[in-house]
């Protein structure tokens, strides 16, 4: 089987080529773990692969609730998208809990 036509990041069962003895061989990066890569996987995919690169995390937002339990969020941007079966991008957003403590909270009824 040959991967010259496609290389896929991660685990993708649709990313295959006809292999020997009517079996499929795979062109996704997961095939390295399962040992079922097509013969030319390394030449066609790994050498040409470009993994995702992301920038630094931005600042946390303010708490979504001025009084009581809420959440904060932050994000980062993709600087280089994955190509030719390179590693996929990690999470671009994070969220965490917070407790709003605005000065007017104690006086609210």
C-alpha positions in Angstrom: 0.0 0.0 0.0 1.0 3.6 -0.6 0.5 6.8 1.4 1.5 9.1 -1.3 -2.1 10.2 -1.8 -2.9 11.0 1.9 -1.4 11.3 5.4 -3.6 11.9 8.4 -3.0 13.1 11.9 -4.1 11.1 15.0 -6.3 8.1 14.7 -8.3 8.0 11.5 -9.7 4.7 10.3 -10.7 6.3 7.0 -7.0 7.0 6.2 -5.9 3.8 4.6 -4.7 2.2 1.4 -5.1 -1.3 0.0 -2.3 -3.5 1.4 -1.0 -6.9 0.8 -3.3 -10.0 1.0 -6.5 -7.9 0.8 -5.7 -6.2 4.1 -5.6 -2.4 4.7 -2.5 -0.5 5.7 -2.9 2.9 7.3 -1.5 6.3 6.7 -2.6 8.0 10.0 0.0 8.8 12.7 -1.6 6.3 15.0 -0.4 3.4 12.7 3.0 3.8 14.3 1.5 2.6 17.6 -0.5 -0.2 16.1 2.2 -1.3 13.6 -0.1 -1.4 10.6 1.4 1.5 8.6 1.8 1.3 4.8 5.3 0.5 3.6 6.0 4.1 2.5 4.4 5.8 5.5 7.7 7.1 6.9 8.9 8.3 3.5 5.5 9.8 2.5 4.2 11.1 5.8 6.7 11.5 8.6 9.5 13.2 6.7 7.1 15.7 5.2 4.9 16.1 8.4 4.6 19.4 10.1 3.2 19.3 13.6 0.9 22.0 15.0 2.5 24.9 16.8 0.6 27.2 19.1 1.4 30.5 20.7 1.4 31.4 24.4 -1.7 31.4 26.5 -3.5 34.8 26.7 -4.5 36.3 30.0 -7.4 34.8 32.1 -10.7 36.7 31.6 -12.5 38.2 34.6 -14.8 36.0 36.6 -18.1 35.5 34.7 -20.1 36.1 38.0 -19.5 39.3 40.0 -20.8 37.5 43.1 -20.4 33.8 43.8 -19.3 30.9 41.7 -18.4 31.6 38.1 -15.7 30.8 35.6 -12.7 32.3 33.9 -11.4 31.5 30.4 -8.2 31.9 28.4 -7.1 31.0 24.9 -4.2 30.7 22.5 -3.8 30.8 18.8 -2.5 28.3 16.2 0.7 29.7 14.7 1.5 26.8 12.4 -1.4 24.4 11.5 -0.5 20.7 11.1 0.2 19.4 7.6 0.8 16.1 6.0 -0.1 14.0 9.0 1.8 16.1 11.6 0.7 16.1 15.2 -2.7 17.7 15.7 -3.2 20.9 17.7 -3.6 20.8 21.5 -6.5 22.5 23.3 -6.8 26.1 22.4 -9.1 27.1 25.2 -9.0 26.6 29.0 -11.7 27.3 31.6 -11.5 27.2 35.4 -13.7 28.1 38.3 -13.6 31.3 40.2 -15.4 33.1 43.0 -16.7 36.6 42.2 -15.9 39.0 45.1 -17.1 42.4 43.8 -17.4 45.0 46.6 -21.2 45.2 46.2 -21.7 41.5 46.7 -22.1 41.7 50.5 -24.8 44.4 50.2 -26.9 42.6 47.6 -30.1 41.1 48.8 
